[in-house]
């Protein structure tokens, strides 16, 4: 009995694996073309602060050996997860929920607001993160400089050339994240359009997941269908209950 306990102590927790993955991302230097560039919070000017914050966060919610279901967005937003380094968590919510302060970055986008409502209905952050791990198909943000010289968000599927340039990085990233301790019987895809289309395509090739369930992006809901927010909340909850029921069987 003592031997098994000692072995468990040597085993990496789910959170340890996430932090190790973030360190790998910090060394991922991807040079893009034309007016595109990668936005890497783990190697930027706030690297030390983000390392401290992510360590506190993942030790709080993921310091165990439990398998999780993966929820994948497309890529981190320029003023969202590309700042915090934690998928779909904005600085204001992180401060409220964990006591972690990021100076001068009180950004509170509609996407995280909607997902926080999902978490609350599910039973709170602790219960939600116990069962799910949120990430991105492309785990680093992509920005481009437009014709006015302003940097704006971009997605890996914006052009075939960009998608091809990032394909190997995306596949390797998914393999590394699945190795955290992901339950591959099911995956949720945030974004029922191009993100779902691409994820389905590479899943057919690499057989990452048995099933992928598409969900509308929170930005689409909050910006264009806010009056129907209740309907989409119900859809999210019904979908998440699929994995909850499976866990109880």
Phi and psi restraints in degrees (value plus and minus 20) as a CYANA .aco file:
   2 UNK   PHI     -83.7   -43.7
   2 UNK   PSI     -56.6   -16.6
   3 UNK   PHI     -83.6   -43.6
   3 UNK   PSI     -61.1   -21.1
   4 UNK   PHI     -87.2   -47.2
   4 UNK   PSI     -55.0   -15.0
   5 UNK   PHI     -86.1   -46.1
   5 UNK   PSI     -62.2   -22.2
   6 UNK   PHI     -83.6   -43.6
   6 UNK   PSI     -59.1   -19.1
   7 UNK   PHI     -83.9   -43.9
   7 UNK   PSI     -59.3   -19.3
   8 UNK   PHI     -84.0   -44.0
   8 UNK   PSI     -56.8   -16.8
   9 UNK   PHI     -84.7   -44.7
   9 UNK   PSI     -53.0   -13.0
  10 UNK   PHI     -98.4   -58.4
  10 UNK   PSI     -43.6    -3.6
  11 UNK   PHI     -91.4   -51.4
  11 UNK   PSI     122.4   162.4
  12 UNK   PHI     -95.2   -55.2
  12 UNK   PSI     118.0   158.0
  13 UNK   PHI     -95.8   -55.8
  13 UNK   PSI     148.5   188.5
  14 UNK   PHI     -77.6   -37.6
  14 UNK   PSI     -63.8   -23.8
  15 UNK   PHI     -83.2   -43.2
  15 UNK   PSI     -58.4   -18.4
  16 UNK   PHI     -78.8   -38.8
  16 UNK   PSI     -61.7   -21.7
  17 UNK   PHI     -85.4   -45.4
  17 UNK   PSI     -57.7   -17.7
  18 UNK   PHI     -84.5   -44.5
  18 UNK   PSI     -66.3   -26.3
  19 UNK   PHI     -84.2   -44.2
  19 UNK   PSI     -55.7   -15.7
  20 UNK   PHI     -86.3   -46.3
  20 UNK   PSI     -57.9   -17.9
  21 UNK   PHI     -85.2   -45.2
  21 UNK   PSI     -61.0   -21.0
  22 UNK   PHI     -82.5   -42.5
  22 UNK   PSI     -56.1   -16.1
  23 UNK   PHI     -86.2   -46.2
  23 UNK   PSI     -58.3   -18.3
  24 UNK   PHI     -82.5   -42.5
  24 UNK   PSI     -61.1   -21.1
  25 UNK   PHI     -83.3   -43.3
  25 UNK   PSI     -55.5   -15.5
  26 UNK   PHI     -82.4   -42.4
  26 UNK   PSI     -45.0    -5.0
  27 UNK   PHI    -121.3   -81.3
  27 UNK   PSI     -12.6    27.4
  28 UNK   PHI    -107.7   -67.7
  28 UNK   PSI      79.8   119.8
  29 UNK   PHI    -120.7   -80.7
  29 UNK   PSI      79.5   119.5
  30 UNK   PHI    -126.9   -86.9
  30 UNK   PSI      94.8   134.8
  31 UNK   PHI    -111.5   -71.5
  31 UNK   PSI      98.5   138.5
  32 UNK   PHI    -116.7   -76.7
  32 UNK   PSI    -190.7  -150.7
  33 UNK   PHI    -136.3   -96.3
  33 UNK   PSI     149.2   189.2
  34 UNK   PHI      29.0    69.0
  34 UNK   PSI    -143.0  -103.0
  35 UNK   PHI    -121.7   -81.7
  35 UNK   PSI      -0.3    39.7
  36 UNK   PHI    -121.7   -81.7
  36 UNK   PSI     128.0   168.0
  37 UNK   PHI    -171.5  -131.5
  37 UNK   PSI     138.0   178.0
  38 UNK   PHI    -105.3   -65.3
  38 UNK   PSI     125.9   165.9
  39 UNK   PHI    -132.6   -92.6
  39 UNK   PSI      84.2   124.2
  40 UNK   PHI    -131.8   -91.8
  40 UNK   PSI      83.3   123.3
  41 UNK   PHI     -88.8   -48.8
  41 UNK   PSI     -39.6     0.4
  42 UNK   PHI    -104.4   -64.4
  42 UNK   PSI     -25.6    14.4
  43 UNK   PHI    -150.3  -110.3
  43 UNK   PSI     -11.2    28.8
  44 UNK   PHI    -105.4   -65.4
  44 UNK   PSI    -188.0  -148.0
  45 UNK   PHI     -88.0   -48.0
  45 UNK   PSI     -42.4    -2.4
  46 UNK   PHI    -119.1   -79.1
  46 UNK   PSI       1.5    41.5
  47 UNK   PHI     -74.4   -34.4
  47 UNK   PSI     -68.3   -28.3
  48 UNK   PHI     -82.2   -42.2
  48 UNK   PSI     -63.9   -23.9
  49 UNK   PHI     -84.0   -44.0
  49 UNK   PSI     -61.9   -21.9
  50 UNK   PHI     -88.3   -48.3
  50 UNK   PSI     -57.6   -17.6
  51 UNK   PHI     -79.7   -39.7
  51 UNK   PSI     -64.1   -24.1
  52 UNK   PHI     -84.8   -44.8
  52 UNK   PSI     -65.1   -25.1
  53 UNK   PHI     -85.3   -45.3
  53 UNK   PSI     -66.2   -26.2
  54 UNK   PHI     -86.1   -46.1
  54 UNK   PSI     -54.6   -14.6
  55 UNK   PHI     -82.9   -42.9
  55 UNK   PSI     -64.6   -24.6
  56 UNK   PHI     -83.4   -43.4
  56 UNK   PSI     -65.1   -25.1
  57 UNK   PHI     -83.3   -43.3
  57 UNK   PSI     -70.8   -30.8
  58 UNK   PHI     -94.1   -54.1
  58 UNK   PSI     -45.5    -5.5
  59 UNK   PHI     -94.2   -54.2
  59 UNK   PSI     -45.7    -5.7
  60 UNK   PHI     -95.7   -55.7
  60 UNK   PSI     -65.2   -25.2
  61 UNK   PHI    -123.5   -83.5
  61 UNK   PSI     -36.0     4.0
  62 UNK   PHI    -151.3  -111.3
  62 UNK   PSI       4.6    44.6
  63 UNK   PHI    -106.9   -66.9
  63 UNK   PSI      46.0    86.0
  64 UNK   PHI    -177.4  -137.4
  64 UNK   PSI    -191.8  -151.8
  65 UNK   PHI    -139.7   -99.7
  65 UNK   PSI      -0.6    39.4
  66 UNK   PHI     -99.8   -59.8
  66 UNK   PSI     122.0   162.0
  67 UNK   PHI     -95.7   -55.7
  67 UNK   PSI     128.3   168.3
  68 UNK   PHI    -146.9  -106.9
  68 UNK   PSI     138.0   178.0
  69 UNK   PHI    -107.8   -67.8
  69 UNK   PSI     117.6   157.6
  70 UNK   PHI    -107.9   -67.9
  70 UNK   PSI     114.9   154.9
  71 UNK   PHI    -139.0   -99.0
  71 UNK   PSI      98.1   138.1
  72 UNK   PHI    -134.9   -94.9
  72 UNK   PSI     101.2   141.2
  73 UNK   PHI    -106.8   -66.8
  73 UNK   PSI    -188.3  -148.3
  74 UNK   PHI    -105.9   -65.9
  74 UNK   PSI     -82.5   -42.5
  75 UNK   PHI    -179.1  -139.1
  75 UNK   PSI     138.1   178.1
  76 UNK   PHI     -83.2   -43.2
  76 UNK   PSI     117.7   157.7
  77 UNK   PHI     -92.8   -52.8
  77 UNK   PSI     128.2   168.2
  78 UNK   PHI     -77.7   -37.7
  78 UNK   PSI     -57.5   -17.5
  79 UNK   PHI    -130.1   -90.1
  79 UNK   PSI       0.1    40.1
  80 UNK   PHI    -142.5  -102.5
  80 UNK   PSI    -127.9   -87.9
  81 UNK   PHI     -86.2   -46.2
  81 UNK   PSI     -38.8     1.2
  82 UNK   PHI     -90.8   -50.8
  82 UNK   PSI     -32.1     7.9
  83 UNK   PHI    -118.6   -78.6
  83 UNK   PSI     -66.6   -26.6
  84 UNK   PHI    -100.8   -60.8
  84 UNK   PSI     -50.1   -10.1
  85 UNK   PHI      60.5   100.5
  85 UNK   PSI     -18.3    21.7
  86 UNK   PHI    -139.9   -99.9
  86 UNK   PSI      97.5   137.5
  87 UNK   PHI     -71.1   -31.1
  87 UNK   PSI     105.8   145.8
  88 UNK   PHI      45.2    85.2
  88 UNK   PSI     -11.7    28.3
  89 UNK   PHI    -120.6   -80.6
  89 UNK   PSI     100.2   140.2
  90 UNK   PHI    -113.7   -73.7
  90 UNK   PSI     146.8   186.8
  91 UNK   PHI     -81.8   -41.8
  91 UNK   PSI     -59.0   -19.0
  92 UNK   PHI     -85.5   -45.5
  92 UNK   PSI     -65.6   -25.6
  93 UNK   PHI     -85.5   -45.5
  93 UNK   PSI     -58.5   -18.5
  94 UNK   PHI     -80.9   -40.9
  94 UNK   PSI     -60.3   -20.3
  95 UNK   PHI     -86.1   -46.1
  95 UNK   PSI     -63.5   -23.5
  96 UNK   PHI     -85.7   -45.7
  96 UNK   PSI     -60.7   -20.7
  97 UNK   PHI    -106.1   -66.1
  97 UNK   PSI     -50.4   -10.4
  98 UNK   PHI    -141.8  -101.8
  98 UNK   PSI     -32.2     7.8
  99 UNK   PHI      59.4    99.4
  99 UNK   PSI     -10.3    29.7
 100 UNK   PHI    -107.9   -67.9
 100 UNK   PSI     104.7   144.7
 101 UNK   PHI    -125.0   -85.0
 101 UNK   PSI     107.6   147.6
 102 UNK   PHI    -133.1   -93.1
 102 UNK   PSI      87.5   127.5
 103 UNK   PHI     -79.4   -39.4
 103 UNK   PSI     115.5   155.5
 104 UNK   PHI      46.8    86.8
 104 UNK   PSI      -3.9    36.1
 105 UNK   PHI    -149.3  -109.3
 105 UNK   PSI      34.0    74.0
 106 UNK   PHI    -106.7   -66.7
 106 UNK   PSI      53.4    93.4
 107 UNK   PHI    -121.6   -81.6
 107 UNK   PSI     114.2   154.2
 108 UNK   PHI    -154.9  -114.9
 108 UNK   PSI      51.6    91.6
 109 UNK   PHI     -91.9   -51.9
 109 UNK   PSI     141.0   181.0
 110 UNK   PHI     -84.2   -44.2
 110 UNK   PSI     -51.8   -11.8
 111 UNK   PHI     -80.5   -40.5
 111 UNK   PSI     -69.5   -29.5
 112 UNK   PHI     -89.0   -49.0
 112 UNK   PSI     -53.2   -13.2
 113 UNK   PHI     -79.4   -39.4
 113 UNK   PSI     -66.3   -26.3
 114 UNK   PHI     -83.1   -43.1
 114 UNK   PSI     -64.8   -24.8
 115 UNK   PHI     -87.6   -47.6
 115 UNK   PSI     -50.8   -10.8
 116 UNK   PHI     -86.1   -46.1
 116 UNK   PSI     -54.6   -14.6
 117 UNK   PHI     -84.9   -44.9
 117 UNK   PSI     -58.7   -18.7
 118 UNK   PHI     -80.8   -40.8
 118 UNK   PSI     -66.5   -26.5
 119 UNK   PHI     -81.9   -41.9
 119 UNK   PSI     -62.1   -22.1
 120 UNK   PHI     -82.1   -42.1
 120 UNK   PSI     -64.2   -24.2
 121 UNK   PHI     -87.1   -47.1
 121 UNK   PSI     -50.5   -10.5
 122 UNK   PHI     -90.9   -50.9
 122 UNK   PSI     -45.7    -5.7
 123 UNK   PHI     113.0   153.0
 123 UNK   PSI     -10.4    29.6
 124 UNK   PHI      86.5   126.5
 124 UNK   PSI     144.7   184.7
 125 UNK   PHI     -79.1   -39.1
 125 UNK   PSI     -63.6   -23.6
 126 UNK   PHI     -81.7   -41.7
 126 UNK   PSI     -65.3   -25.3
 127 UNK   PHI     -87.3   -47.3
 127 UNK   PSI     -61.4   -21.4
 128 UNK   PHI     -83.0   -43.0
 128 UNK   PSI     -70.5   -30.5
 129 UNK   PHI     -90.6   -50.6
 129 UNK   PSI     -38.8     1.2
 130 UNK   PHI     -87.7   -47.7
 130 UNK   PSI     -48.5    -8.5
 131 UNK   PHI    -128.0   -88.0
 131 UNK   PSI     -39.7     0.3
 132 UNK   PHI    -151.6  -111.6
 132 UNK   PSI     131.8   171.8
 133 UNK   PHI    -146.1  -106.1
 133 UNK   PSI     103.7   143.7
 134 UNK   PHI    -117.3   -77.3
 134 UNK   PSI     115.6   155.6
 135 UNK   PHI    -175.0  -135.0
 135 UNK   PSI    -179.1  -139.1
 136 UNK   PHI    -156.6  -116.6
 136 UNK   PSI     132.0   172.0
 137 UNK   PHI     -79.8   -39.8
 137 UNK   PSI     -67.1   -27.1
 138 UNK   PHI    -128.2   -88.2
 138 UNK   PSI      85.4   125.4
 139 UNK   PHI     -93.1   -53.1
 139 UNK   PSI     -27.1    12.9
 140 UNK   PHI    -133.6   -93.6
 140 UNK   PSI     125.1   165.1
 141 UNK   PHI     -91.6   -51.6
 141 UNK   PSI     135.0   175.0
 142 UNK   PHI    -145.1  -105.1
 142 UNK   PSI     109.0   149.0
 143 UNK   PHI    -144.7  -104.7
 143 UNK   PSI     133.0   173.0
 144 UNK   PHI    -152.9  -112.9
 144 UNK   PSI     133.8   173.8
 145 UNK   PHI    -115.5   -75.5
 145 UNK   PSI      99.9   139.9
 146 UNK   PHI    -101.0   -61.0
 146 UNK   PSI    -195.9  -155.9
 147 UNK   PHI     -85.4   -45.4
 147 UNK   PSI     -38.3     1.7
 148 UNK   PHI    -112.4   -72.4
 148 UNK   PSI     -17.4    22.6
 149 UNK   PHI      61.9   101.9
 149 UNK   PSI      -5.2    34.8
 150 UNK   PHI    -123.3   -83.3
 150 UNK   PSI     117.3   157.3
 151 UNK   PHI    -100.0   -60.0
 151 UNK   PSI     111.9   151.9
 152 UNK   PHI    -153.7  -113.7
 152 UNK   PSI     143.2   183.2
 153 UNK   PHI     -84.3   -44.3
 153 UNK   PSI     129.4   169.4
 154 UNK   PHI    -159.6  -119.6
 154 UNK   PSI     142.7   182.7
 155 UNK   PHI    -140.0  -100.0
 155 UNK   PSI     131.8   171.8
 156 UNK   PHI     -79.3   -39.3
 156 UNK   PSI     -44.5    -4.5
 157 UNK   PHI    -114.9   -74.9
 157 UNK   PSI      -7.5    32.5
 158 UNK   PHI     -82.3   -42.3
 158 UNK   PSI     -53.0   -13.0
 159 UNK   PHI    -166.2  -126.2
 159 UNK   PSI     137.3   177.3
 160 UNK   PHI     -84.3   -44.3
 160 UNK   PSI     -56.0   -16.0
 161 UNK   PHI     -83.2   -43.2
 161 UNK   PSI     -63.5   -23.5
 162 UNK   PHI     -87.2   -47.2
 162 UNK   PSI     -63.7   -23.7
 163 UNK   PHI     -78.7   -38.7
 163 UNK   PSI     -64.8   -24.8
 164 UNK   PHI     -85.3   -45.3
 164 UNK   PSI     -57.0   -17.0
 165 UNK   PHI     -86.0   -46.0
 165 UNK   PSI     -48.9    -8.9
 166 UNK   PHI    -121.9   -81.9
 166 UNK   PSI     -25.9    14.1
 167 UNK   PHI     -76.8   -36.8
 167 UNK   PSI     -68.7   -28.7
 168 UNK   PHI     -83.5   -43.5
 168 UNK   PSI     -60.8   -20.8
 169 UNK   PHI     -82.4   -42.4
 169 UNK   PSI     -62.7   -22.7
 170 UNK   PHI     -83.3   -43.3
 170 UNK   PSI     -66.9   -26.9
 171 UNK   PHI     -82.7   -42.7
 171 UNK   PSI     -65.6   -25.6
 172 UNK   PHI     -83.1   -43.1
 172 UNK   PSI     -59.7   -19.7
 173 UNK   PHI     -82.6   -42.6
 173 UNK   PSI     -63.7   -23.7
 174 UNK   PHI     -84.5   -44.5
 174 UNK   PSI     -59.9   -19.9
 175 UNK   PHI     -81.6   -41.6
 175 UNK   PSI     -63.2   -23.2
 176 UNK   PHI     -86.1   -46.1
 176 UNK   PSI     -59.4   -19.4
 177 UNK   PHI     -91.4   -51.4
 177 UNK   PSI     -57.9   -17.9
 178 UNK   PHI     -80.5   -40.5
 178 UNK   PSI     -52.6   -12.6
 179 UNK   PHI     -90.4   -50.4
 179 UNK   PSI     -29.9    10.1
 180 UNK   PHI     -79.8   -39.8
 180 UNK   PSI     -54.7   -14.7
 181 UNK   PHI     108.1   148.1
 181 UNK   PSI      29.8    69.8
 182 UNK   PHI    -112.7   -72.7
 182 UNK   PSI     116.4   156.4
 183 UNK   PHI     -98.8   -58.8
 183 UNK   PSI      87.7   127.7
 184 UNK   PHI    -107.6   -67.6
 184 UNK   PSI     -13.4    26.6
 185 UNK   PHI     -90.3   -50.3
 185 UNK   PSI     -38.9     1.1
 186 UNK   PHI    -174.1  -134.1
 186 UNK   PSI     125.2   165.2
 187 UNK   PHI    -161.7  -121.7
 187 UNK   PSI     120.7   160.7
 188 UNK   PHI    -122.6   -82.6
 188 UNK   PSI     116.8   156.8
 189 UNK   PHI    -135.2   -95.2
 189 UNK   PSI      95.0   135.0
 190 UNK   PHI    -104.2   -64.2
 190 UNK   PSI      92.1   132.1
 191 UNK   PHI      98.3   138.3
 191 UNK   PSI      83.3   123.3
 192 UNK   PHI    -110.1   -70.1
 192 UNK   PSI     -15.4    24.6
 193 UNK   PHI    -123.6   -83.6
 193 UNK   PSI    -131.9   -91.9
 194 UNK   PHI     -85.0   -45.0
 194 UNK   PSI     -56.5   -16.5
 195 UNK   PHI     -82.9   -42.9
 195 UNK   PSI     -64.7   -24.7
 196 UNK   PHI     -85.6   -45.6
 196 UNK   PSI     -60.3   -20.3
 197 UNK   PHI     -81.0   -41.0
 197 UNK   PSI     -66.3   -26.3
 198 UNK   PHI     -88.8   -48.8
 198 UNK   PSI     -65.1   -25.1
 199 UNK   PHI     -81.8   -41.8
 199 UNK   PSI     -59.0   -19.0
 200 UNK   PHI     -82.8   -42.8
 200 UNK   PSI     -61.1   -21.1
 201 UNK   PHI     -82.8   -42.8
 201 UNK   PSI     -68.0   -28.0
 202 UNK   PHI     -94.5   -54.5
 202 UNK   PSI     -44.8    -4.8
 203 UNK   PHI     -89.3   -49.3
 203 UNK   PSI     -53.8   -13.8
 204 UNK   PHI     -83.6   -43.6
 204 UNK   PSI     -52.4   -12.4
 205 UNK   PHI    -101.8   -61.8
 205 UNK   PSI     -64.5   -24.5
 206 UNK   PHI    -122.6   -82.6
 206 UNK   PSI     -29.0    11.0
 207 UNK   PHI      36.0    76.0
 207 UNK   PSI      25.9    65.9
 208 UNK   PHI     -86.3   -46.3
 208 UNK   PSI     -64.8   -24.8
 209 UNK   PHI    -149.4  -109.4
 209 UNK   PSI     128.8   168.8
 210 UNK   PHI     -91.9   -51.9
 210 UNK   PSI     -54.4   -14.4
 211 UNK   PHI    -169.3  -129.3
 211 UNK   PSI     122.9   162.9
 212 UNK   PHI    -143.0  -103.0
 212 UNK   PSI     107.2   147.2
 213 UNK   PHI    -127.9   -87.9
 213 UNK   PSI     103.8   143.8
 214 UNK   PHI    -108.0   -68.0
 214 UNK   PSI     119.0   159.0
 215 UNK   PHI    -150.6  -110.6
 215 UNK   PSI     123.2   163.2
 216 UNK   PHI     -83.6   -43.6
 216 UNK   PSI     125.4   165.4
 217 UNK   PHI     -89.9   -49.9
 217 UNK   PSI     117.4   157.4
 218 UNK   PHI     -75.0   -35.0
 218 UNK   PSI     -54.3   -14.3
 219 UNK   PHI     -84.5   -44.5
 219 UNK   PSI     -60.9   -20.9
 220 UNK   PHI     -81.1   -41.1
 220 UNK   PSI     -59.7   -19.7
 221 UNK   PHI     -89.5   -49.5
 221 UNK   PSI     -70.1   -30.1
 222 UNK   PHI     -96.2   -56.2
 222 UNK   PSI     -50.1   -10.1
 223 UNK   PHI    -109.1   -69.1
 223 UNK   PSI     -52.7   -12.7
 224 UNK   PHI    -138.7   -98.7
 224 UNK   PSI     -35.7     4.3
 225 UNK   PHI    -158.5  -118.5
 225 UNK   PSI      17.2    57.2
 226 UNK   PHI     -80.7   -40.7
 226 UNK   PSI     -52.1   -12.1
 227 UNK   PHI     -85.7   -45.7
 227 UNK   PSI     -41.0    -1.0
 228 UNK   PHI    -124.5   -84.5
 228 UNK   PSI      -0.4    39.6
 229 UNK   PHI     -75.6   -35.6
 229 UNK   PSI     -60.7   -20.7
 230 UNK   PHI     -78.5   -38.5
 230 UNK   PSI     -61.4   -21.4
 231 UNK   PHI     -81.9   -41.9
 231 UNK   PSI     -62.5   -22.5
 232 UNK   PHI     -92.9   -52.9
 232 UNK   PSI     -53.5   -13.5
 233 UNK   PHI     -81.3   -41.3
 233 UNK   PSI     -62.9   -22.9
 234 UNK   PHI     -84.1   -44.1
 234 UNK   PSI     -57.3   -17.3
 235 UNK   PHI     -85.3   -45.3
 235 UNK   PSI     -64.4   -24.4
 236 UNK   PHI     -79.7   -39.7
 236 UNK   PSI     -67.4   -27.4
 237 UNK   PHI     -84.0   -44.0
 237 UNK   PSI     -60.8   -20.8
 238 UNK   PHI     -83.2   -43.2
 238 UNK   PSI     -60.3   -20.3
 239 UNK   PHI     -87.4   -47.4
 239 UNK   PSI     -63.7   -23.7
 240 UNK   PHI     -86.6   -46.6
 240 UNK   PSI     -47.8    -7.8
 241 UNK   PHI     -88.2   -48.2
 241 UNK   PSI     -40.1    -0.1
 242 UNK   PHI     -79.5   -39.5
 242 UNK   PSI     -65.5   -25.5
 243 UNK   PHI     -92.8   -52.8
 243 UNK   PSI     -53.0   -13.0
 244 UNK   PHI     -85.0   -45.0
 244 UNK   PSI     -63.7   -23.7
 245 UNK   PHI     -84.1   -44.1
 245 UNK   PSI     -61.1   -21.1
 246 UNK   PHI     -81.9   -41.9
 246 UNK   PSI     -57.6   -17.6
 247 UNK   PHI     -86.0   -46.0
 247 UNK   PSI     -51.6   -11.6
 248 UNK   PHI    -100.4   -60.4
 248 UNK   PSI     -38.4     1.6
